[in-house]
Amino acid sequence: MRTNLLTNNLNFIIMKKSLFVAAIAAFALVACKKTETVDTASADSAVVDSAALTVDSAAANVDSAAVKVDSAAAKVEGAAAKVDSAAAKK
């Protein structure tokens, strides 16, 4: 009789632990199922806007460099004309 009582007591303790583990597993499963919705359209448009600003900035730098090259070419042409006129005088 005493062994039967001890066995029933151990079974009850094991059952309580099993139920506790099952409850934690169910809670973890429900907690992990939650999803967060993220508005990717606004994030994508921010990246596109940033890329567009970078391209615009690069285009402005190219335009500025082209103006400098044109100015330098005009100076070279002016100097070449002076050299040609000096050579023609001799």
VENDA-V692884 format. One record per residue. N is the residue number from 1. RES is the residue in one letter. PHI is phi in whole degrees, 0 to 359 (999 if undefined). PSI is psi in radians with two decimals (none if undefined). Layout:
n = [N:N]
res = [RES:RES]
phi = [PHI:PHI]
psi = [PSI:PSI]
This chain:
n = [1:2:3:4:5:6:7:8:9:10:11:12:13:14:15:16:17:18:19:20:21:22:23:24:25:26:27:28:29:30:31:32:33:34:35:36:37:38:39:40:41:42:43:44:45:46:47:48:49:50:51:52:53:54:55:56:57:58:59:60:61:62:63:64:65:66:67:68:69:70:71:72:73:74:75:76:77:78:79:80:81:82:83:84:85:86:87:88:89:90]
res = [M:R:T:N:L:L:T:N:N:L:N:F:I:I:M:K:K:S:L:F:V:A:A:I:A:A:F:A:L:V:A:C:K:K:T:E:T:V:D:T:A:S:A:D:S:A:V:V:D:S:A:A:L:T:V:D:S:A:A:A:N:V:D:S:A:A:V:K:V:D:S:A:A:A:K:V:E:G:A:A:A:K:V:D:S:A:A:A:K:K]
phi = [999:296:294:295:293:295:295:297:295:295:299:296:294:297:296:297:295:296:296:296:296:295:294:293:296:295:297:295:296:292:293:281:284:293:239:255:272:241:279:282:295:289:293:294:291:294:293:295:298:296:294:295:295:295:295:298:295:295:296:295:294:295:299:296:295:295:296:295:295:299:295:294:296:295:295:295:297:296:294:295:295:295:295:298:292:292:291:290:289:281]
psi = [-0.74:-0.69:-0.65:-0.71:-0.72:-0.72:-0.75:-0.69:-0.77:-0.72:-0.71:-0.72:-0.77:-0.71:-0.71:-0.74:-0.71:-0.75:-0.67:-0.78:-0.70:-0.68:-0.72:-0.70:-0.72:-0.73:-0.74:-0.68:-0.75:-0.70:-0.62:-0.30:-0.32:2.37:2.61:2.26:2.30:2.32:1.67:-0.33:-0.75:-0.62:-0.72:-0.69:-0.54:-0.69:-0.73:-0.73:-0.72:-0.72:-0.67:-0.68:-0.67:-0.75:-0.74:-0.72:-0.73:-0.69:-0.68:-0.68:-0.69:-0.75:-0.74:-0.73:-0.64:-0.67:-0.73:-0.70:-0.75:-0.71:-0.75:-0.67:-0.68:-0.69:-0.70:-0.75:-0.69:-0.74:-0.68:-0.65:-0.69:-0.72:-0.75:-0.75:-0.61:-0.69:-0.58:-0.52:-0.50:none]
